[in-house]
Amino acid sequence: MLKSNLIKKLTTVPSQTYDKTFLKDFLYGSTFELDQRIRTHTRMGSRSDFHQWIVSKIKPEGMLTLDAGCGTGNLLIPIANHIKKHQKQGYVVGVDISQSLINHLNKYLIQTKLPVTCATADIEKLNFPDKMFDRVLCAYVLYHCPKIHKALSELHRVVKENGRVFVMTNSRETMREFERINSEVLSLTLSAKVPLAARIESRFCSENANDYFSKYFRIINRFTYRDVLEFSTAKDFINFYNSSRGRNRFYLTRHQCELLQKKLRYVTENLMSGSGVIQIKKCSHLFCLTSL
Ligand SMILES: C[S@@+](CC[C@H](N)C(=O)[O-])C[C@H]1O[C@@H](n2cnc3c(N)ncnc32)[C@H](O)[C@@H]1O
């Protein structure tokens, strides 16, 4: 592949991001990379209140909640735990396009007595009756949907008239430092100037969300969640990089992959030797929506 084409592939949003077969079979074909990223966000973040924060906004007590694109249950489980702990009526339904993640989640849920059911489904074509749910949560999923309008019209269809849809997504300003490190690592690997990846700009994100929502919903609130990931060992940062940038292996030769790991270690250790830590700032938004 021409170097310029390769650089383009590595720095623009890949078409696989929207390819459902790729999502089901590779990106979310096993829990490994998603779990690794979630663990990093939990362990390295300076805040530890993310789950409580989300639950306090959704207020799922006594409600029937849909978690659309529930993944490994990172938000679904705290919501169900909250309902159980408060001994309030309430139930959660989780759906995800990845059979493998749902199987894994169901294996875990079977040992619990949580008020949850999970199944495989595509949020662009949900198999639920109209106006079924009091709450619908869709966290960090819409940027994978090839037809965002289809997904939003489904979320709109299945929520009750007086219900709420919660969409969580990243801001364009999130993880800029990560992109700078990525560009340096790739530049060293390919001996060429590799620009910052247009990872967020062209995708569904906080800044363009309203353009999509305005057809179906009124935004009644937008809540900001900021955090800083702090890595104090090279190993932790390298693991995080690899779980976020696993797709590089589809474009690079074996030799380039090996070289990239060497350059990644070099850049990471260099940064660590300065201040002793690598800090990555994160910014996400939770939109609380109601039907027009
Ligand atoms: C970044 S993960 C977020 C998982 C979870 N919501 C969380 O916050 O931990 C994205 C999830 O969306 C799922 N997904 C992507 N496209 C989907 C679709 N069309 N229908 C249902 N799930 C989808 C993926 O399988 C993956 O589990």
The ligand as a Tripos MOL2 file, in Angstrom:
@<TRIPOS>MOLECULE
LIG
   27    29     1     0     0
SMALL
NO_CHARGES

@<TRIPOS>ATOM
      1 C1        -18.1880    1.3700   23.1060 C.3       1 LIG1
      2 S1        -19.2440    0.0300   23.4030 S.3       1 LIG1
      3 C2        -20.3060    0.7040   24.6700 C.3       1 LIG1
      4 C3        -20.9650   -0.3630   25.5070 C.3       1 LIG1
      5 C4        -21.8040    0.1560   26.6870 C.3       1 LIG1
      6 N1        -22.9110    0.9730   26.2610 N.3       1 LIG1
      7 C5        -20.9390    0.9100   27.6710 C.2       1 LIG1
      8 O1        -21.1190    2.1090   27.8440 O.co2     1 LIG1
      9 O2        -20.0580    0.2630   28.2600 O.co2     1 LIG1
     10 C6        -20.3060    0.0230   21.9760 C.3       1 LIG1
     11 C7        -21.3110   -1.1130   21.9810 C.3       1 LIG1
     12 O3        -22.3080   -0.8640   20.9890 O.3       1 LIG1
     13 C8        -22.6400   -2.0900   20.3820 C.3       1 LIG1
     14 N2        -23.2770   -1.7910   19.0770 N.ar      1 LIG1
     15 C9        -22.7130   -1.2030   18.0080 C.ar      1 LIG1
     16 N3        -23.6280   -1.0650   17.0170 N.ar      1 LIG1
     17 C10       -24.7910   -1.5720   17.4790 C.ar      1 LIG1
     18 C11       -26.1010   -1.7240   16.9280 C.ar      1 LIG1
     19 N4        -26.3980   -1.3290   15.6730 N.pl3     1 LIG1
     20 N5        -27.0710   -2.3030   17.6860 N.ar      1 LIG1
     21 C12       -26.7810   -2.7300   18.9470 C.ar      1 LIG1
     22 N6        -25.5620   -2.6110   19.5210 N.ar      1 LIG1
     23 C13       -24.5750   -2.0350   18.8070 C.ar      1 LIG1
     24 C14       -21.3200   -2.8210   20.3150 C.3       1 LIG1
     25 O4        -21.4660   -4.2030   20.1140 O.3       1 LIG1
     26 C15       -20.7120   -2.4660   21.6700 C.3       1 LIG1
     27 O5        -21.0680   -3.3740   22.6590 O.3       1 LIG1
@<TRIPOS>BOND
     1     1     2 1
     2     2     3 1
     3     2    10 1
     4     3     4 1
     5     4     5 1
     6     5     6 1
     7     5     7 1
     8     7     8 2
     9     7     9 1
    10    10    11 1
    11    11    12 1
    12    11    26 1
    13    12    13 1
    14    13    14 1
    15    13    24 1
    16    14    15 ar
    17    14    23 ar
    18    15    16 ar
    19    16    17 ar
    20    17    18 ar
    21    17    23 ar
    22    18    19 1
    23    18    20 ar
    24    20    21 ar
    25    21    22 ar
    26    22    23 ar
    27    24    25 1
    28    24    26 1
    29    26    27 1
@<TRIPOS>SUBSTRUCTURE
     1 LIG1         1 GROUP 0 **** ****
